[in-house]
Amino acid sequence: MADPRSETHERDLADIDLTESELYRQGFPHEIFARLRREAPVHWQPVREELSKIEENGFWVLSKYHDIQAANRDTELFSAIDGPALSHNPEMSGAMLVSMDGRDHNRQRRLISAGFTPRMVGRIEQQARRWAVSIVDEALERGTCNFVHDVAYQLPMHMIADILGIPVEDRQWLFTLTTDFLQAGDPEHPISQEQQMAIQVEMFQYAQELGRKKRADPQDDIWTILSTVEIETDEGERAALSEIELDFFFLLLTVAGSETTRSAISVGLLALLDHPDQLETLRNDPSAMRPAVEEILRWSSPVSYFARRATRDTEVRGVPIAEGQRVTFWYPSGNRDEEVWDDPSSFDINRTPQQHLAFGGGGPHFCLGANLARREIAILFEELLARTREIELLAPPSYSALSIYNPILVALKELPVRLS
């Protein structure tokens, strides 16, 4: 099949269809967004009738860094109440951290933040190091592996499971479910809507049973705290997370918390293999790791877009946006905006400053797991580079195109390497 991006410069802007899954089969289509930034930084994308899970007839596309950052921070004007995905999921409205605004959003963030005590955070760091060592050593024993699944996937999976207190024996089963749930929109990994819903129900049932076990036998983990914690609201009342809020937060943590970090690590390694001089810098200079992590996050931008709904008539760059219309923020595009970055299409671990949008660009919805993701990426690469002499790419990478219904949208699926 021909790459639908190959004639970008010859096609009329009206012919570009950002909802077409095959557009993302070879990775994020940066050349298309470079053109949007130049010619239509506030772009209207019509929606085909067959995309029945999107109720609107189209949505706005913001592709410039400063527009994305400003809109992302203005939750009063651009509401998250319908969730970050373009698909219509009314059951998630106001019930999930990423589909809340204002007082309810602040309440849930405070409840969740209560679980990340200094003692917990310190223990997480130690656990991450132990997991990274064992994961890299196991991959070295095999010699060849799919880096995405066998290395990059393993660390965030185990870290999320450790944080939630998920028994080791349940992890492969549970995270196979999350992978199937994520891949449901990819035509190369067909799962019916009924099967996807059944997976979600199965994960909710597991979360509820896990909560019951934690309440009966409390452990030193986040799920024990979240299942039992209460805080005082602004009105002076005591509040806890409801069962549906816990269900959706479990889904959010297990799916987004593992997939996005996995993608950043995988794309980061691919970039370093393309730039062996920078890889050697990281081997020999530990101080280079911190800026390298930020460049990996800018370069990979694991979340493709978040969607919001305009709460009133407004304008962006003089383009009128009507109340009720959906507006999407495209983070990989903002992270390669020529007005912000020097030579944005080059990977450079020495790039400064690094105010990327990989975690949402700030504001109330700034990613709660940002610091954990940074540490996981750093620790994994520290142990990988310390324990290997050579990393050889054996074949071109392949990608999953997860459909416009999924804000992650595109992810590395296979990265075959030989470690020695």
C-alpha positions in Angstrom: 0.0 0.0 0.0 1.3 3.5 -0.9 2.2 5.8 1.9 -0.7 8.3 2.0 1.7 11.0 3.1 4.0 10.7 0.0 2.2 13.4 -2.0 1.7 15.9 0.9 3.0 18.9 -0.9 1.0 18.3 -4.1 -2.3 17.7 -2.3 -4.8 20.4 -1.4 -5.1 21.0 2.3 -8.7 20.0 2.1 -7.6 16.5 0.9 -5.6 15.8 4.1 -7.5 13.5 6.3 -6.0 13.2 9.8 -8.6 10.6 10.8 -7.2 8.1 8.3 -5.3 5.3 10.2 -2.9 4.5 7.4 -1.5 8.0 7.7 0.2 6.8 10.9 1.4 3.4 9.7 5.0 4.6 9.3 5.0 6.8 12.4 3.7 10.2 13.1 3.3 12.2 9.9 5.5 15.2 10.7 5.7 16.5 7.2 2.0 17.0 7.0 2.0 18.9 10.3 4.9 21.0 9.2 2.7 22.1 6.3 -0.2 22.8 8.6 2.0 24.9 10.8 3.0 27.0 7.8 -0.3 27.2 5.9 -3.2 26.4 8.3 -2.1 26.5 12.0 -5.8 26.4 13.0 -7.2 23.8 10.6 -10.7 22.4 10.3 -10.7 18.6 9.8 -14.1 17.2 8.5 -15.1 13.7 9.8 -16.3 11.0 7.5 -19.7 9.6 8.1 -18.4 6.1 8.8 -16.6 7.3 11.9 -19.7 6.8 13.9 -18.0 7.1 17.3 -17.4 10.8 16.6 -20.6 12.7 16.9 -19.4 15.9 15.5 -19.0 16.6 11.7 -15.4 17.8 12.3 -12.9 19.2 14.7 -10.3 22.0 14.9 -6.6 21.1 14.8 -4.1 23.3 16.6 -0.5 22.6 15.4 1.6 25.5 16.8 3.4 25.3 20.1 2.1 28.5 21.7 -1.5 27.9 20.6 -1.4 24.4 22.1 0.2 25.5 25.3 -2.2 28.4 25.9 -5.3 26.3 25.1 -4.1 23.4 27.2 -3.9 25.7 30.2 -7.2 27.4 29.7 -9.6 24.7 31.0 -12.4 27.3 31.5 -12.5 28.0 27.7 -11.5 24.5 26.5 -13.2 21.9 28.7 -12.0 18.4 29.2 -15.4 17.1 30.3 -15.8 14.9 27.2 -12.4 13.3 27.7 -9.2 13.5 25.7 -10.4 11.2 22.9 -12.5 12.2 19.9 -14.7 9.2 20.3 -18.0 9.7 22.2 -17.8 8.1 25.6 -20.5 9.7 27.8 -20.0 7.2 30.6 -16.5 8.7 31.1 -17.7 12.3 31.3 -16.9 13.7 34.7 -15.9 10.3 36.0 -12.2 10.1 35.0 -9.3 12.4 35.9 -8.8 13.3 32.2 -12.5 14.1 31.8 -12.9 16.5 34.7 -12.5 20.2 35.2 -12.5 22.7 38.0 -13.4 21.6 41.6 -14.0 17.9 40.8 -10.7 17.7 38.9 -8.8 19.3 41.8 -10.5 17.0 44.3 -9.4 13.9 42.5 -5.9 15.1 41.9 -5.5 15.8 45.6 -6.8 12.4 46.5 -4.4 10.7 44.1 -1.5 12.9 45.1 -2.1 11.8 48.7 -0.9 8.3 47.7 2.5 9.5 46.5 4.1 10.0 49.9 7.9 10.7 50.1 8.5 7.2 51.4 6.5 5.8 48.5 8.4 7.8 45.9 11.8 6.8 47.3 10.8 3.1 47.2 9.6 3.4 43.6 13.0 4.7 42.6 14.8 1.7 44.2 12.3 -0.7 42.6 12.7 0.8 39.2 16.5 0.3 39.3 16.1 -3.4 40.3 13.6 -4.0 37.6 15.8 -2.3 35.0 18.7 -4.4 35.9 16.8 -7.7 35.7 15.0 -6.7 32.4 18.2 -5.8 30.6 20.1 -8.9 31.9 17.3 -11.1 30.7 17.4 -9.5 27.3 21.2 -9.9 27.1 20.8 -13.6 27.9 18.5 -14.0 24.8 20.8 -11.9 22.7 18.1 -10.8 20.2 14.7 -9.4 21.2 11.9 -7.1 20.2 13.0 -4.2 22.3 9.5 -2.7 22.4 7.9 -5.7 24.2 10.9 -7.4 25.9 12.6 -4.3 27.3 10.7 -1.0 26.9 7.4 -2.4 27.9 8.6 -4.4 30.9 9.8 -1.5 33.1 6.7 0.7 33.0 4.5 -2.4 33.3 6.2 -3.5 36.5 6.4 0.0 37.9 2.7 0.6 37.5 2.0 -2.8 38.9 4.3 -2.1 41.9 2.6 1.2 42.5 -0.9 -0.3 42.5 0.2 -3.4 44.4 -0.7 -5.9 41.6 0.7 -9.4 42.4 3.5 -10.4 40.1 1.6 -13.5 39.0 -1.3 -11.4 37.7 0.8 -8.9 35.7 1.3 -10.6 32.3 -2.4 -11.5 32.1 -3.5 -8.0 33.1 -1.1 -6.1 30.8 -1.9 -8.4 27.9 -5.5 -7.2 28.4 -4.3 -3.6 28.3 -2.4 -4.2 25.1 -5.4 -5.7 23.5 -7.6 -2.8 24.7 -5.2 -0.3 23.2 -4.7 -2.1 19.9 -8.5 -2.4 19.2 -8.5 0.4 16.7 -5.7 -0.9 14.5 -7.1 -2.7 11.4 -4.1 -5.1 11.7 -5.2 -6.1 15.2 -9.0 -6.4 14.8 -11.0 -6.5 18.0 -14.7 -5.8 17.9 -16.4 -3.1 20.0 -18.0 -5.8 22.0 -14.7 -7.5 22.7 -13.1 -4.2 23.7 -16.0 -3.5 26.1 -15.6 -7.0 27.6 -11.9 -6.3 28.2 -12.8 -3.0 30.0 -15.4 -4.8 32.2 -12.8 -7.5 33.0 -10.3 -4.8 34.1 -12.9 -3.0 36.2 -13.8 -6.2 37.9 -10.2 -6.9 38.7 -9.8 -3.3 40.0 -12.8 -3.8 42.3 -11.6 -7.1 43.6 -8.1 -5.7 44.2 -9.7 -2.8 46.1 -11.6 -5.2 48.3 -8.4 -7.1 49.1 -6.6 -3.9 50.0 -9.3 -2.8 52.3 -9.4 -6.1 54.1 -5.6 -6.4 54.2 -4.0 -3.0 53.7 -0.6 -2.9 52.1 2.0 -0.2 51.5 0.9 0.7 48.0 -1.1 3.3 46.1 -4.2 1.2 45.5 -4.6 0.6 49.3 -4.3 4.4 49.8 -6.7 5.3 47.0 -9.2 2.7 48.1 -9.4 4.1 51.6 -8.2 7.7 51.6 -10.5 10.6 52.4 -9.6 14.3 52.2 -11.5 17.5 53.2 -13.1 19.3 50.3 -13.3 23.1 49.8 -16.8 22.9 51.4 -15.4 21.2 54.6 -16.8 17.7 53.7 -14.9 14.4 53.7 -14.6 12.8 50.3 -13.3 9.6 48.9 -12.9 8.3 45.3 -16.1 6.6 44.2 -16.1 3.1 42.7 -16.5 4.3 39.2 -13.7 6.9 39.7 -11.5 4.1 41.0 -12.3 1.9 38.0 -11.5 4.6 35.5 -8.3 5.6 37.3 -7.2 2.0 37.3 -7.8 1.9 33.5 -6.0 5.2 33.1 -2.9 4.1 35.0 -2.6 0.6 33.5 -3.1 1.7 29.9 -1.7 5.2 29.6 0.9 4.8 32.3 2.5 1.8 30.6 2.0 2.6 26.9 3.3 6.2 26.8 6.6 5.4 28.7 7.1 2.3 26.6 6.8 4.4 23.4 9.2 7.1 24.7 11.9 4.5 25.6 11.5 2.7 22.2 11.5 5.8 20.0 14.4 7.1 22.2 16.5 4.0 21.5 15.7 4.2 17.7 16.9 7.9 17.7 20.1 7.0 19.6 20.9 4.2 17.2 20.5 6.7 14.4 22.9 9.0 16.2 25.7 6.7 17.5 27.8 9.7 18.6 25.1 10.8 21.0 24.7 7.2 22.2 28.4 7.1 23.1 28.1 10.4 24.9 25.5 8.9 27.1 27.7 5.9 27.8 30.6 8.0 28.9 29.0 11.1 30.5 26.3 10.4 33.2 25.5 14.1 33.4 24.2 14.0 29.8 21.3 11.8 30.7 19.0 14.4 32.2 18.8 16.7 29.0 18.8 13.5 26.9 15.6 12.4 28.6 13.9 15.7 27.8 15.0 15.4 24.1 13.7 11.9 24.0 10.3 13.1 25.3 10.2 16.0 22.8 11.2 13.7 19.9 8.9 10.8 20.8 5.8 12.8 22.0 4.0 9.6 22.9 0.5 11.2 23.1 -0.5 12.5 19.6 -3.4 14.7 20.6 -5.9 15.6 23.3 -9.4 16.8 22.5 -11.3 19.6 24.3 -14.7 21.3 23.8 -15.0 25.1 23.4 -17.3 26.4 26.2 -18.1 29.7 24.3 -17.4 31.4 21.0 -13.7 32.3 20.7 -10.9 32.8 18.2 -7.4 31.4 17.7 -5.1 33.3 15.4 -8.2 35.2 14.1 -10.0 31.9 13.2 -13.5 31.8 14.8 -14.3 28.7 16.9 -17.9 28.2 17.9 -19.2 27.2 21.3 -19.5 23.4 21.5 -17.0 22.6 18.8 -14.2 20.1 19.4 -10.6 21.4 19.4 -7.6 19.1 19.3 -4.1 19.9 20.5 -1.4 18.0 18.5 1.7 17.7 20.8 4.2 16.1 18.4 3.6 19.0 16.1 4.0 21.7 18.8 7.2 19.9 19.8 8.7 20.5 16.3 7.5 24.1 15.8 10.1 26.0 13.9 9.3 29.2 15.8 10.2 27.6 19.1 13.0 25.1 18.3 16.3 25.5 16.3 16.4 22.7 13.7 13.4 20.9 15.3 13.7 17.9 12.9 17.1 17.0 14.3 17.6 14.8 17.4 20.0 16.5 19.8 20.5 15.4 23.4 22.3 18.7 24.1 19.3 20.8 23.2 18.5 23.6 25.7 16.2 24.8 27.0 13.7 22.0 26.9 10.2 23.2 27.5 8.4 20.5 25.4 4.7 19.6 25.4 5.1 15.9 25.9 3.3 16.1 29.3 0.6 18.4 28.1 2.1 21.9 28.2 1.3 22.7 31.8 -1.9 23.8 33.5 -4.3 21.8 35.6 -4.1 18.7 33.4 -0.3 18.5 33.5 0.5 14.7 33.6 0.6 13.4 37.2 3.1 10.7 36.2 5.6 13.1 34.5 8.4 12.7 37.1 7.9 9.0 37.3 8.2 8.7 33.5 11.3 10.8 33.5 13.0 8.5 36.1 11.9 5.3 34.3 13.4 6.5 31.0 16.6 7.6 32.7 17.1 4.5 34.8 16.3 2.1 31.9 18.9 3.8 29.6 21.5 4.0 32.4 21.3 0.3 33.0 21.0 -0.6 29.3 24.1 1.4 28.3 26.1 0.3 31.4 25.4 -3.4 30.6 25.8 -3.5 26.9 28.8 -3.0 24.5 26.8 -3.0 21.3 23.1 -2.5 20.3 22.4 -3.5 16.7 19.2 -2.8 14.9 18.3 -6.0 13.0 15.3 -4.8 10.8 13.3 -1.7 10.2 10.8 -0.8 13.0 7.1 -1.3 12.6 4.2 0.7 14.0 0.7 0.3 15.3 -1.8 2.8 14.0 -4.4 2.9 16.8 -7.2 4.9 15.1 -8.3 8.5 15.6 -10.4 7.3 18.5 -7.2 6.8 20.6 -5.2 9.9 21.5 -2.0 7.9 21.5 -2.8 7.1 17.8 0.6 5.7 16.8 3.1 3.6 18.6 6.2 1.5 17.8 5.2 -2.1 17.7 8.4 -4.0 16.8 12.0 -2.9 17.2 14.2 -6.0 16.6 17.7 -5.6 18.1 20.7 -7.7 19.1 22.3 -6.8 22.5 25.8 -7.8 23.4 
